[in-house]
Amino acid sequence: MTRRTRLIAALDTQSRDQAEAWVSAFGSDVDAIKLGLEFTYSCGFDAVKTVSAGRTLFLDLKLHDIPNTVAHGLKSLAHVQPALTTIHAAGGTEMISRAKEALQEAFPDALRRPKLLAVTVLTSMDAAGLSEIGVSASPQEQVLRLGKLAIRAGADGLVCSAKEIAPLRDALGDAPELVVPGIRPAGSASDDQKRIMTPTEAAQAGADWIVVGRPITRAANPVHAARAIMEELASA
């Protein structure tokens, strides 16, 4: 199938003014914006709603709790209207299925319902990090295990590193939405990311969305940095 890989700019800031300035400057130079824990905890949901007005919003809160708590948490998103939102796949089948049911109840119109994405293994983790928390599987093995579980439980897609896109596509096909953080344009610092790829590599592997934060927001000219990535994706 023909797939256009789209760009999400991660606006990881505690400043509402800074987030609004970025959103205003980007125009059509990004496909969506991501607001996560840092912004939401600092500024609140009203600020999330205001900053994201008129934009495609990836609300990345990575919920992980008992099923009832996660379900009620997701129902509270009805007035924010994100296009994509996240829970942790490690929460298990019941948590994921209850999360999907909660979104169906909160958003009766399927066209306006957020896509439920299950986070597999954080891109800041490698085999040593997994071993430290008692997981003997390799990152790819754990991503596949959690990815299969999450899709069976009702998730619409997954958050994974670019290195796991191809094996997930082989295992699950084209239907799941794959959102890929840990993207670093050639020559960028890896920061705290361990399992990374360039935008072109991620697009060619089959990502639906790539998430890019610091290489855009810390660039001398964030708009030019975002535009360069969009151009790279268009020619990938």
MDAnalysis code that builds the backbone (N, CA, C; Angstrom):
import MDAnalysis as mda
import numpy as np

u = mda.Universe.empty(708, n_residues=236, atom_resindex=np.repeat(np.arange(236), 3), trajectory=True)
u.add_TopologyAttr("name", ["N", "CA", "C"] * 236)
u.add_TopologyAttr("resid", np.arange(1, 237))
u.add_TopologyAttr("resname", ["MET", "THR", "ARG", "ARG", "THR", "ARG", "LEU", "ILE", "ALA", "ALA", "LEU", "ASP", "THR", "GLN", "SER", "ARG", "ASP", "GLN", "ALA", "GLU", "ALA", "TRP", "VAL", "SER", "ALA", "PHE", "GLY", "SER", "ASP", "VAL", "ASP", "ALA", "ILE", "LYS", "LEU", "GLY", "LEU", "GLU", "PHE", "THR", "TYR", "SER", "CYS", "GLY", "PHE", "ASP", "ALA", "VAL", "LYS", "THR", "VAL", "SER", "ALA", "GLY", "ARG", "THR", "LEU", "PHE", "LEU", "ASP", "LEU", "LYS", "LEU", "HIS", "ASP", "ILE", "PRO", "ASN", "THR", "VAL", "ALA", "HIS", "GLY", "LEU", "LYS", "SER", "LEU", "ALA", "HIS", "VAL", "GLN", "PRO", "ALA", "LEU", "THR", "THR", "ILE", "HIS", "ALA", "ALA", "GLY", "GLY", "THR", "GLU", "MET", "ILE", "SER", "ARG", "ALA", "LYS", "GLU", "ALA", "LEU", "GLN", "GLU", "ALA", "PHE", "PRO", "ASP", "ALA", "LEU", "ARG", "ARG", "PRO", "LYS", "LEU", "LEU", "ALA", "VAL", "THR", "VAL", "LEU", "THR", "SER", "MET", "ASP", "ALA", "ALA", "GLY", "LEU", "SER", "GLU", "ILE", "GLY", "VAL", "SER", "ALA", "SER", "PRO", "GLN", "GLU", "GLN", "VAL", "LEU", "ARG", "LEU", "GLY", "LYS", "LEU", "ALA", "ILE", "ARG", "ALA", "GLY", "ALA", "ASP", "GLY", "LEU", "VAL", "CYS", "SER", "ALA", "LYS", "GLU", "ILE", "ALA", "PRO", "LEU", "ARG", "ASP", "ALA", "LEU", "GLY", "ASP", "ALA", "PRO", "GLU", "LEU", "VAL", "VAL", "PRO", "GLY", "ILE", "ARG", "PRO", "ALA", "GLY", "SER", "ALA", "SER", "ASP", "ASP", "GLN", "LYS", "ARG", "ILE", "MET", "THR", "PRO", "THR", "GLU", "ALA", "ALA", "GLN", "ALA", "GLY", "ALA", "ASP", "TRP", "ILE", "VAL", "VAL", "GLY", "ARG", "PRO", "ILE", "THR", "ARG", "ALA", "ALA", "ASN", "PRO", "VAL", "HIS", "ALA", "ALA", "ARG", "ALA", "ILE", "MET", "GLU", "GLU", "LEU", "ALA", "SER", "ALA"])
u.atoms.positions = np.array([
    [0.838, -1.194, 0.000],
    [0.000, 0.000, 0.000],
    [0.876, 1.248, 0.000],
    [0.300, 2.352, -0.538],
    [1.008, 3.614, -0.518],
    [0.731, 4.317, 0.804],
    [1.776, 4.695, 1.482],
    [1.623, 5.320, 2.795],
    [2.386, 6.635, 2.819],
    [1.719, 7.709, 3.279],
    [2.416, 8.971, 3.470],
    [2.772, 9.093, 4.938],
    [4.033, 9.169, 5.220],
    [4.481, 9.326, 6.595],
    [4.384, 10.790, 6.979],
    [3.696, 11.050, 8.085],
    [3.412, 12.422, 8.496],
    [4.254, 12.812, 9.717],
    [4.452, 14.114, 9.861],
    [5.314, 14.653, 10.908],
    [4.509, 15.231, 12.062],
    [4.839, 14.766, 13.270],
    [4.315, 15.344, 14.500],
    [5.448, 16.103, 15.179],
    [5.245, 17.376, 15.437],
    [6.236, 18.165, 16.175],
    [5.923, 18.070, 17.662],
    [6.878, 17.577, 18.437],
    [6.701, 17.423, 19.875],
    [7.025, 18.735, 20.573],
    [6.010, 19.351, 21.159],
    [6.182, 20.640, 21.826],
    [6.380, 20.392, 23.315],
    [7.567, 19.950, 23.665],
    [7.873, 19.601, 25.044],
    [8.382, 20.841, 25.773],
    [7.451, 21.535, 26.382],
    [7.755, 22.765, 27.090],
    [6.768, 22.938, 28.237],
    [7.166, 23.699, 29.255],
    [6.261, 24.047, 30.344],
    [5.636, 25.421, 30.131],
    [5.969, 26.047, 29.012],
    [5.523, 27.411, 28.749],
    [4.399, 27.437, 27.718],
    [3.249, 27.939, 28.146],
    [2.134, 28.093, 27.201],
    [2.495, 29.087, 26.100],
    [3.150, 30.165, 26.469],
    [3.524, 31.169, 25.466],
    [4.446, 30.564, 24.413],
    [5.410, 29.743, 24.849],
    [6.325, 29.133, 23.895],
    [5.585, 28.174, 22.977],
    [4.702, 27.359, 23.542],
    [3.937, 26.411, 22.720],
    [3.085, 27.164, 21.700],
    [2.425, 28.219, 22.118],
    [1.596, 28.994, 21.193],
    [2.440, 29.627, 20.098],
    [3.633, 30.089, 20.454],
    [4.509, 30.695, 19.448],
    [4.936, 29.675, 18.407],
    [5.289, 28.458, 18.854],
    [5.654, 27.410, 17.910],
    [4.497, 27.074, 16.983],
    [3.312, 26.865, 17.568],
    [2.151, 26.488, 16.760],
    [1.844, 27.558, 15.723],
    [1.911, 28.810, 16.140],
    [1.644, 29.910, 15.210],
    [2.669, 29.960, 14.080],
    [3.924, 29.686, 14.421],
    [4.995, 29.781, 13.425],
    [4.972, 28.627, 12.433],
    [4.586, 27.436, 12.882],
    [4.709, 26.262, 12.018],
    [3.775, 26.297, 10.815],
    [2.569, 26.819, 10.979],
    [1.641, 26.818, 9.855],
    [1.452, 25.410, 9.334],
    [1.660, 25.238, 8.026],
    [1.496, 23.921, 7.407],
    [2.808, 23.140, 7.338],
    [3.822, 23.593, 8.080],
    [5.127, 22.940, 8.024],
    [5.215, 21.717, 8.930],
    [4.150, 21.399, 9.649],
    [4.041, 20.125, 10.364],
    [2.628, 19.601, 10.144],
    [2.458, 18.287, 10.261],
    [1.126, 17.706, 10.081],
    [0.322, 17.686, 11.373],
    [1.003, 17.637, 12.508],
    [0.333, 17.561, 13.803],
    [1.287, 18.056, 14.876],
    [0.731, 18.322, 16.055],
    [1.559, 18.681, 17.197],
    [1.349, 17.669, 18.311],
    [2.397, 17.472, 19.106],
    [2.294, 16.610, 20.289],
    [2.420, 17.458, 21.538],
    [1.461, 17.290, 22.439],
    [1.554, 17.844, 23.778],
    [1.535, 16.670, 24.733],
    [2.467, 16.665, 25.678],
    [2.614, 15.506, 26.544],
    [2.531, 15.864, 28.008],
    [3.174, 15.041, 28.822],
    [3.128, 15.210, 30.269],
    [3.653, 16.569, 30.711],
    [4.778, 16.978, 30.121],
    [5.421, 18.212, 30.567],
    [4.484, 19.404, 30.427],
    [3.865, 19.543, 29.247],
    [2.989, 20.679, 29.014],
    [1.675, 20.540, 29.779],
    [1.073, 19.353, 29.734],
    [-0.240, 19.161, 30.354],
    [-0.183, 19.343, 31.860],
    [0.846, 18.790, 32.497],
    [0.963, 18.934, 33.941],
    [1.251, 20.386, 34.337],
    [1.975, 21.100, 33.503],
    [2.335, 22.476, 33.831],
    [1.206, 23.459, 33.553],
    [0.476, 23.240, 32.463],
    [-0.460, 24.251, 31.981],
    [-1.927, 23.847, 32.058],
    [-2.212, 22.540, 32.122],
    [-3.585, 22.079, 32.261],
    [-4.290, 21.844, 30.936],
    [-5.458, 21.182, 31.053],
    [-6.195, 20.792, 29.851],
    [-6.784, 21.974, 29.095],
    [-7.146, 23.043, 29.797],
    [-7.674, 24.206, 29.070],
    [-6.614, 24.774, 28.137],
    [-5.357, 24.789, 28.599],
    [-4.274, 25.266, 27.742],
    [-4.030, 24.304, 26.585],
    [-4.132, 23.007, 26.853],
    [-3.997, 22.021, 25.775],
    [-5.034, 22.292, 24.692],
    [-6.276, 22.514, 25.122],
    [-7.355, 22.762, 24.157],
    [-7.103, 24.030, 23.361],
    [-6.675, 25.089, 24.031],
    [-6.452, 26.370, 23.357],
    [-5.279, 26.298, 22.381],
    [-4.156, 25.740, 22.842],
    [-2.956, 25.684, 22.007],
    [-3.181, 24.808, 20.775],
    [-3.959, 23.742, 20.931],
    [-4.136, 22.793, 19.825],
    [-5.320, 23.117, 18.921],
    [-6.038, 24.194, 19.214],
    [-7.222, 24.528, 18.422],
    [-6.879, 24.642, 16.943],
    [-7.631, 23.917, 16.136],
    [-7.411, 23.947, 14.701],
    [-6.276, 23.086, 14.206],
    [-5.598, 22.375, 15.110],
    [-4.482, 21.518, 14.732],
    [-4.808, 20.061, 15.051],
    [-4.172, 19.145, 14.362],
    [-4.259, 17.737, 14.712],
    [-3.404, 17.506, 15.943],
    [-4.021, 16.990, 17.005],
    [-3.345, 16.875, 18.298],
    [-3.044, 15.423, 18.648],
    [-1.774, 15.163, 18.964],
    [-1.341, 13.911, 19.574],
    [-1.155, 14.224, 21.056],
    [-2.088, 13.745, 21.884],
    [-2.011, 13.977, 23.331],
    [-1.349, 12.753, 23.953],
    [-0.104, 12.927, 24.327],
    [0.747, 11.797, 24.717],
    [0.911, 11.753, 26.236],
    [-0.061, 11.123, 26.906],
    [-0.041, 11.076, 28.372],
    [0.391, 9.708, 28.906],
    [0.461, 8.708, 28.052],
    [0.981, 7.383, 28.425],
    [0.368, 6.854, 29.722],
    [-0.943, 6.753, 29.752],
    [-1.622, 6.299, 30.957],
    [-1.291, 4.838, 31.256],
    [-1.090, 4.542, 32.532],
    [-0.771, 3.178, 32.976],
    [-1.220, 3.065, 34.429],
    [-2.371, 2.432, 34.635],
    [-2.932, 2.322, 35.977],
    [-3.938, 1.172, 35.942],
    [-4.699, 1.003, 37.019],
    [-5.712, -0.040, 36.999],
    [-6.750, 0.304, 35.932],
    [-7.417, -0.706, 35.358],
    [-8.311, -0.446, 34.220],
    [-9.352, 0.628, 34.470],
    [-9.973, 0.644, 35.647],
    [-11.024, 1.611, 35.933],
    [-10.482, 3.035, 35.908],
    [-9.304, 3.236, 36.480],
    [-8.712, 4.574, 36.524],
    [-8.347, 5.064, 35.136],
    [-7.755, 4.195, 34.330],
    [-7.401, 4.578, 32.961],
    [-8.654, 4.902, 32.153],
    [-9.687, 4.097, 32.299],
    [-10.929, 4.335, 31.556],
    [-11.516, 5.696, 31.894],
    [-11.599, 6.026, 33.185],
    [-12.156, 7.322, 33.577],
    [-11.241, 8.471, 33.147],
    [-9.936, 8.240, 33.177],
    [-9.023, 9.268, 32.710],
    [-9.237, 9.599, 31.244],
    [-9.438, 8.580, 30.429],
    [-9.639, 8.810, 28.999],
    [-10.968, 9.484, 28.711],
    [-11.995, 9.191, 29.509],
    [-13.279, 9.850, 29.299],
    [-13.175, 11.359, 29.506],
    [-12.221, 11.785, 30.309],
    [-12.065, 13.219, 30.586],
    [-11.506, 13.984, 29.396],
    [-11.098, 13.266, 28.346],
    [-10.511, 13.925, 27.184],
    [-11.544, 14.423, 26.188],
    [-12.835, 14.181, 26.457],
    [-13.868, 14.476, 25.467],
    [-13.854, 15.943, 25.026],
    [-13.568, 16.869, 25.938],
    [-13.605, 18.286, 25.562],
    [-12.314, 18.753, 24.903],
    [-11.273, 17.894, 24.916],
    [-9.992, 18.271, 24.318],
    [-9.912, 17.843, 22.854],
    [-10.549, 16.731, 22.520],
    [-10.626, 16.225, 21.152],
    [-9.270, 15.936, 20.515],
    [-8.421, 15.125, 21.139],
    [-7.179, 14.750, 20.459],
    [-7.465, 13.787, 19.312],
    [-6.581, 13.765, 18.351],
    [-6.699, 12.789, 17.264],
    [-6.062, 11.462, 17.647],
    [-5.042, 11.535, 18.498],
    [-4.287, 10.362, 18.940],
    [-4.013, 10.517, 20.428],
    [-4.065, 9.412, 21.172],
    [-3.696, 9.462, 22.577],
    [-3.091, 8.119, 22.976],
    [-2.390, 8.094, 24.120],
    [-1.571, 6.930, 24.449],
    [-1.845, 6.347, 25.827],
    [-1.696, 5.018, 25.872],
    [-1.639, 4.259, 27.114],
    [-0.438, 3.326, 26.999],
    [-0.048, 2.699, 28.107],
    [1.057, 1.746, 28.063],
    [0.535, 0.337, 27.783],
    [1.099, -0.323, 26.780],
    [0.706, -1.700, 26.483],
    [0.969, -2.628, 27.655],
    [1.971, -2.298, 28.477],
    [2.312, -3.136, 29.620],
    [1.197, -3.184, 30.658],
    [0.176, -2.326, 30.523],
    [-0.965, -2.385, 31.421],
    [-1.806, -3.631, 31.241],
    [-1.657, -4.315, 30.113],
    [-2.320, -5.589, 29.909],
    [-3.647, -5.506, 29.176],
    [-4.176, -6.685, 28.872],
    [-5.373, -6.812, 28.040],
    [-6.573, -6.085, 28.618],
    [-6.868, -6.282, 29.898],
    [-8.063, -5.660, 30.476],
    [-7.955, -4.148, 30.458],
    [-6.793, -3.610, 30.813],
    [-6.639, -2.158, 30.812],
    [-6.839, -1.587, 29.418],
    [-6.270, -2.236, 28.420],
    [-6.376, -1.740, 27.045],
    [-7.816, -1.823, 26.547],
    [-8.478, -2.944, 26.788],
    [-9.851, -3.107, 26.308],
    [-10.798, -2.132, 26.997],
    [-10.578, -1.885, 28.298],
    [-11.410, -0.908, 29.000],
    [-11.139, 0.498, 28.477],
    [-9.891, 0.775, 28.145],
    [-9.552, 2.075, 27.575],
    [-10.283, 2.297, 26.258],
    [-10.319, 1.282, 25.418],
    [-11.011, 1.405, 24.128],
    [-12.506, 1.607, 24.345],
    [-13.091, 0.863, 25.262],
    [-14.515, 1.021, 25.568],
    [-14.809, 2.435, 26.070],
    [-13.925, 2.970, 26.906],
    [-14.131, 4.313, 27.443],
    [-14.133, 5.359, 26.332],
    [-13.231, 5.229, 25.369],
    [-13.199, 6.176, 24.261],
    [-14.432, 6.042, 23.384],
    [-14.921, 4.823, 23.212],
    [-16.140, 4.621, 22.422],
    [-17.337, 5.272, 23.099],
    [-17.375, 5.225, 24.429],
    [-18.464, 5.858, 25.169],
    [-18.342, 7.379, 25.146],
    [-17.135, 7.876, 25.308],
    [-16.918, 9.328, 25.372],
    [-17.021, 9.998, 24.011],
    [-16.733, 9.245, 22.957],
    [-16.750, 9.774, 21.588],
    [-17.635, 8.872, 20.727],
    [-18.972, 9.010, 20.817],
    [-19.870, 8.128, 20.050],
    [-19.643, 8.202, 18.538],
    [-19.226, 9.370, 18.062],
    [-18.940, 9.547, 16.632],
    [-17.554, 8.985, 16.345],
    [-17.509, 7.867, 15.631],
    [-16.227, 7.202, 15.379],
    [-15.249, 8.089, 14.631],
    [-15.756, 9.002, 13.811],
    [-14.868, 9.871, 13.044],
    [-14.159, 10.887, 13.923],
    [-14.703, 11.177, 15.097],
    [-14.099, 12.142, 16.009],
    [-13.378, 11.467, 17.172],
    [-13.420, 10.148, 17.215],
    [-12.837, 9.399, 18.320],
    [-11.312, 9.356, 18.188],
    [-10.581, 9.631, 19.274],
    [-9.117, 9.528, 19.201],
    [-8.666, 8.110, 18.897],
    [-7.601, 7.994, 18.131],
    [-6.968, 6.693, 17.940],
    [-6.244, 6.326, 19.238],
    [-6.503, 5.114, 19.696],
    [-5.873, 4.639, 20.929],
    [-4.560, 3.945, 20.582],
    [-3.460, 4.520, 21.043],
    [-2.137, 3.988, 20.752],
    [-1.541, 3.375, 22.011],
    [-0.981, 2.191, 21.872],
    [-0.339, 1.521, 22.997],
    [1.171, 1.665, 22.869],
    [1.791, 2.207, 23.908],
    [3.248, 2.367, 23.937],
    [3.862, 1.010, 24.259],
    [4.789, 0.572, 23.426],
    [5.400, -0.746, 23.617],
    [6.611, -0.639, 24.532],
    [7.776, -0.330, 23.975],
    [8.996, -0.141, 24.771],
    [9.519, 1.258, 24.471],
    [9.734, 2.048, 25.501],
    [10.185, 3.420, 25.311],
    [11.475, 3.461, 24.495],
    [11.596, 4.474, 23.639],
    [12.784, 4.567, 22.785],
    [14.034, 4.932, 23.571],
    [13.886, 5.274, 24.838],
    [15.053, 5.538, 25.686],
    [15.614, 4.255, 26.296],
    [14.927, 3.121, 26.061],
    [15.351, 1.857, 26.665],
    [16.043, 0.964, 25.648],
    [17.029, 0.208, 26.123],
    [17.691, -0.802, 25.313],
    [17.634, -2.125, 26.074],
    [18.382, -3.129, 25.603],
    [18.343, -4.442, 26.242],
    [18.764, -4.376, 27.704],
    [19.764, -3.549, 27.998],
    [20.224, -3.421, 29.380],
    [19.133, -2.822, 30.263],
    [18.430, -1.839, 29.741],
    [17.352, -1.231, 30.506],
    [16.219, -2.204, 30.772],
    [15.879, -3.025, 29.790],
    [14.833, -4.037, 29.989],
    [15.273, -5.068, 31.019],
    [16.519, -5.499, 30.915],
    [17.032, -6.481, 31.866],
    [16.968, -5.960, 33.288],
    [17.219, -4.677, 33.452],
    [17.214, -4.056, 34.768],
    [15.848, -4.158, 35.441],
    [14.775, -4.174, 34.652],
    [13.431, -4.275, 35.228],
    [12.866, -5.694, 35.120],
    [13.745, -6.660, 34.843],
    [13.338, -8.053, 34.874],
    [12.810, -8.625, 33.586],
    [13.021, -7.924, 32.461],
    [12.581, -8.423, 31.157],
    [13.781, -8.999, 30.433],
    [13.771, -10.299, 30.205],
    [14.915, -10.951, 29.570],
    [14.865, -10.876, 28.053],
    [13.709, -10.534, 27.500],
    [13.565, -10.448, 26.047],
    [14.351, -9.255, 25.504],
    [14.710, -9.333, 24.231],
    [15.329, -8.194, 23.557],
    [14.262, -7.125, 23.335],
    [14.665, -5.874, 23.060],
    [13.652, -4.850, 22.760],
    [12.699, -5.266, 21.652],
    [13.211, -5.847, 20.568],
    [12.324, -6.246, 19.477],
    [11.348, -7.326, 19.917],
    [11.821, -8.309, 20.665],
    [10.933, -9.372, 21.135],
    [9.845, -8.810, 22.041],
    [10.216, -7.886, 22.930],
    [9.238, -7.311, 23.846],
    [8.240, -6.425, 23.105],
    [8.721, -5.660, 22.127],
    [7.815, -4.831, 21.331],
    [6.803, -5.702, 20.600],
    [7.252, -6.782, 20.012],
    [6.338, -7.676, 19.295],
    [5.329, -8.306, 20.240],
    [5.795, -8.737, 21.402],
    [4.884, -9.347, 22.378],
    [3.797, -8.360, 22.792],
    [4.225, -7.153, 23.192],
    [3.269, -6.163, 23.652],
    [2.412, -5.629, 22.504],
    [3.007, -5.508, 21.330],
    [2.245, -5.022, 20.183],
    [1.114, -5.957, 19.804],
    [1.389, -7.240, 19.744],
    [0.346, -8.219, 19.426],
    [-0.752, -8.204, 20.481],
    [-0.353, -8.157, 21.748],
    [-1.324, -8.125, 22.847],
    [-2.225, -6.897, 22.718],
    [-1.626, -5.732, 22.469],
    [-2.391, -4.492, 22.431],
    [-3.388, -4.466, 21.285],
    [-2.980, -4.903, 20.117],
    [-3.894, -4.899, 18.973],
    [-5.029, -5.888, 19.201],
    [-4.723, -7.058, 19.749],
    [-5.789, -8.017, 20.073],
    [-6.781, -7.423, 21.065],
    [-6.293, -6.594, 21.982],
    [-7.147, -6.025, 23.026],
    [-7.948, -4.818, 22.550],
    [-7.676, -4.332, 21.348],
    [-8.484, -3.251, 20.795],
    [-7.776, -1.952, 20.496],
    [-6.477, -1.881, 20.735],
    [-5.749, -0.659, 20.395],
    [-5.782, -0.426, 18.888],
    [-5.801, 0.838, 18.498],
    [-5.811, 1.187, 17.074],
    [-4.416, 1.201, 16.480],
    [-3.412, 1.311, 17.331],
    [-2.054, 1.388, 16.840],
    [-1.070, 1.302, 17.970],
    [0.182, 1.545, 17.639],
    [1.273, 1.356, 18.588],
    [2.263, 2.507, 18.489],
    [2.939, 2.741, 19.598],
    [4.101, 3.617, 19.602],
    [5.312, 2.721, 19.754],
    [6.240, 2.825, 18.808],
    [7.407, 1.944, 18.800],
    [8.583, 2.709, 18.227],
    [9.772, 2.160, 18.381],
    [10.919, 2.775, 17.719],
    [10.926, 2.374, 16.251],
    [11.661, 3.128, 15.463],
    [11.722, 2.838, 14.028],
    [12.301, 1.456, 13.748],
    [13.134, 0.972, 14.644],
    [13.765, -0.326, 14.422],
    [12.775, -1.486, 14.505],
    [11.608, -1.247, 15.100],
    [10.611, -2.309, 15.197],
    [9.475, -2.180, 14.189],
    [9.519, -1.173, 13.315],
    [8.429, -0.997, 12.348],
    [8.287, -2.228, 11.456],
    [9.371, -2.652, 10.829],
    [9.295, -3.762, 9.870],
    [8.801, -5.053, 10.516],
    [9.347, -5.478, 11.666],
    [8.813, -6.697, 12.279],
    [7.360, -6.575, 12.711],
    [6.934, -5.385, 13.141],
    [5.523, -5.208, 13.491],
    [4.639, -5.293, 12.255],
    [5.071, -4.703, 11.160],
    [4.295, -4.813, 9.922],
    [4.206, -6.281, 9.474],
    [5.298, -7.006, 9.579],
    [5.285, -8.417, 9.205],
    [4.294, -9.204, 10.055],
    [4.238, -8.860, 11.353],
    [3.400, -9.612, 12.286],
    [1.937, -9.170, 12.265],
    [1.701, -7.858, 12.036],
    [0.360, -7.312, 12.221],
    [-0.252, -6.707, 10.967],
    [0.517, -6.584, 9.897],
    [-0.015, -6.037, 8.661],
    [-0.046, -4.522, 8.642],
    [-0.791, -3.971, 7.677],
    [-0.802, -2.531, 7.447],
    [-1.807, -1.774, 8.296],
    [-2.753, -2.469, 8.925],
    [-3.848, -1.780, 9.608],
    [-3.427, -0.961, 10.823],
    [-2.595, -1.482, 11.735],
    [-2.276, -0.679, 12.925],
    [-1.562, 0.618, 12.578],
    [-1.961, 1.676, 13.244],
    [-1.303, 2.976, 13.099],
    [0.015, 2.918, 13.872],
    [1.126, 3.148, 13.214],
    [2.424, 3.110, 13.881],
    [2.975, 4.524, 14.012],
    [3.145, 4.947, 15.259],
    [3.660, 6.277, 15.581],
    [5.053, 6.089, 16.166],
    [6.023, 6.794, 15.581],
    [7.429, 6.470, 15.843],
    [8.193, 7.686, 16.366],
    [8.509, 7.692, 17.663],
    [9.410, 8.701, 18.211],
    [10.867, 8.263, 18.033],
    [11.790, 9.006, 18.637],
    [13.198, 8.632, 18.510],
    [13.739, 8.868, 17.123],
    [13.179, 9.862, 16.423],
    [13.626, 10.179, 15.065],
    [14.641, 11.313, 15.143],
    [15.758, 11.107, 14.492],
    [16.819, 12.112, 14.499],
    [17.314, 12.313, 13.063],
    [17.127, 13.522, 12.504],
    [17.698, 13.795, 11.181],
    [19.198, 13.549, 11.185],
    [19.741, 13.208, 10.033],
    [21.173, 12.941, 9.925],
    [21.970, 14.102, 10.500],
    [22.926, 13.787, 11.368],
    [23.772, 14.795, 11.975],
    [23.264, 15.336, 13.292],
    [22.031, 14.948, 13.696],
    [21.490, 15.432, 14.965],
    [22.033, 14.615, 16.134],
    [22.044, 15.238, 17.306],
    [22.427, 14.517, 18.527],
    [21.336, 13.518, 18.884],
    [21.734, 12.372, 19.423],
    [20.747, 11.356, 19.801],
    [20.061, 11.693, 21.115],
    [20.620, 12.609, 21.909],
    [20.078, 12.976, 23.221],
    [19.925, 11.708, 24.062],
    [18.738, 11.501, 24.690],
    [18.576, 10.321, 25.539],
    [17.901, 9.171, 24.805],
    [17.797, 9.275, 23.486],
    [17.185, 8.219, 22.692],
    [18.236, 7.168, 22.332],
    [17.825, 5.884, 22.371],
    [18.776, 4.814, 22.084],
    [18.458, 4.055, 20.796],
    [17.182, 3.895, 20.460],
    [16.806, 3.135, 19.268],
    [16.255, 4.126, 18.241],
    [17.151, 4.694, 17.421],
    [16.785, 5.824, 16.578],
    [16.978, 5.516, 15.098],
    [16.332, 6.325, 14.247],
    [16.507, 6.306, 12.794],
    [16.282, 7.713, 12.270],
    [16.641, 7.914, 11.004],
    [16.369, 9.189, 10.350],
    [14.926, 9.192, 9.832],
    [14.381, 10.367, 9.482],
    [13.032, 10.404, 8.910],
    [12.881, 9.533, 7.671],
    [13.855, 9.574, 6.785],
    [13.766, 8.761, 5.572],
    [13.716, 7.274, 5.899],
    [14.571, 6.831, 6.805],
    [14.597, 5.416, 7.177],
    [13.270, 4.981, 7.786],
    [12.705, 5.814, 8.642],
    [11.429, 5.476, 9.272],
    [10.301, 5.423, 8.242],
    [10.299, 6.367, 7.315],
    [9.268, 6.374, 6.270],
    [9.372, 5.136, 5.396],
    [10.583, 4.801, 5.008],
    [10.763, 3.637, 4.149],
    [10.421, 2.335, 4.855],
    [10.550, 2.320, 6.184],
    [10.208, 1.118, 6.953],
    [8.706, 0.957, 7.124],
    [7.938, 2.058, 6.971],
    [6.486, 1.938, 7.055],
    [5.823, 2.675, 8.194],
    [6.436, 3.750, 8.716],
    [5.818, 4.540, 9.783],
    [4.653, 5.350, 9.229],
    [3.570, 5.438, 10.004],
    [2.465, 6.332, 9.649],
    [2.771, 7.755, 10.095],
    [3.360, 7.875, 11.280],
    [3.721, 9.166, 11.843],
    [5.124, 9.069, 12.429],
    [5.888, 10.139, 12.316],
    [7.122, 10.247, 13.088],
    [6.985, 11.421, 14.041],
    [7.592, 11.292, 15.223],
    [7.532, 12.333, 16.243],
    [8.931, 12.908, 16.402],
    [9.058, 14.201, 16.188],
    [10.358, 14.870, 16.290],
    [10.212, 16.059, 17.237],
    [11.059, 16.098, 18.257],
    [10.998, 17.176, 19.223],
    [12.198, 18.080, 19.171],
    [13.232, 17.738, 19.936],
    [14.377, 18.632, 20.096],
    [15.081, 19.017, 18.793],
    [15.212, 18.120, 17.790],
    [15.836, 18.572, 16.540],
    [15.075, 19.703, 15.855],
    [13.784, 19.856, 16.195],
    [13.011, 20.984, 15.672],
    [13.025, 22.143, 16.657],
    [12.602, 21.885, 17.885],
    [12.376, 22.992, 18.821],
    [13.656, 23.635, 19.326],
    [14.771, 22.897, 19.284],
    [16.038, 23.485, 19.702],
    [16.879, 23.979, 18.531],
    [16.344, 23.879, 17.336],
    [17.069, 24.368, 16.157],
    [17.123, 25.888, 16.174],
    [18.124, 26.440, 15.496],
    [18.232, 27.898, 15.404],
    [16.982, 28.486, 14.771],
    [16.410, 27.765, 13.802],
    [15.163, 28.178, 13.168],
    [14.230, 26.967, 13.139],
    [13.336, 26.817, 14.141],
    [12.469, 25.641, 14.201],
    [11.611, 25.432, 12.956],
    [11.137, 26.522, 12.355],
    [10.294, 26.385, 11.163],
    [11.093, 25.774, 10.016],
    [12.314, 26.252, 9.807],
    [13.145, 25.694, 8.745],
    [13.480, 24.229, 9.024],
    [13.705, 23.892, 10.294],
    [14.003, 22.502, 10.647],
    [12.807, 21.603, 10.353],
    [11.600, 22.060, 10.710],
    [10.400, 21.283, 10.432],
    [10.168, 21.146, 8.937],
    [10.368, 22.230, 8.226],
    [10.147, 22.209, 6.758],
    [11.104, 21.247, 6.082],
    [12.355, 21.205, 6.564],
    [13.343, 20.289, 5.979],
    [12.929, 18.830, 6.175],
    [12.377, 18.522, 7.355],
    [11.932, 17.149, 7.591],
    [10.726, 16.818, 6.711],
    [9.787, 17.749, 6.570],
    [8.637, 17.515, 5.693],
    [9.091, 17.272, 4.255],
    [10.070, 18.030, 3.803],
    [10.589, 17.835, 2.447],
    [11.274, 16.492, 2.322],
    [12.001, 16.087, 3.372],
    [12.653, 14.780, 3.345],
    [11.625, 13.662, 3.273],
    [10.533, 13.793, 4.038],
    [9.484, 12.764, 4.005],
    [8.812, 12.709, 2.631],
    [8.637, 13.853, 2.006],
    [7.975, 13.886, 0.708],
    [8.778, 13.167, -0.365],
    [10.091, 13.125, -0.170],
    [10.940, 12.480, -1.185],
    [11.416, 11.084, -0.762],
    [10.957, 10.635, 0.411],
    [11.416, 9.330, 0.918],
    [10.867, 8.169, 0.074],
])
